[in-house]
Amino acid sequence: MRLSPLLLEQLETATQQGSRIVIESVLKVRFNSLDDELREIIQPMLLLSPEEFVPVLLQLSREELLARFNSEN
């Protein structure tokens, strides 16, 4: 079964939105808020798979996260 390009695009958008929600939620819980500095690293984190970004979110300190993902911008 082949999916139409439009459906594939919609699935990709939904997956990206779900990942963004997970990243934002974890950042809020870990650091009690989601300030501008943390918001800036969300987009580069979305380039990773959930298997890659979840451990990073849980293990790195705020400073380590900012250093790692700001350097990728």
ABEGO torsion letter per residue (X at the ends): XBBBAAAAAAAAAAAAAAAAAAAAAAAAAAAGBBBAAAAAAAAAAAABBAAAAAAAAAABBAAAAAAAAAAAX
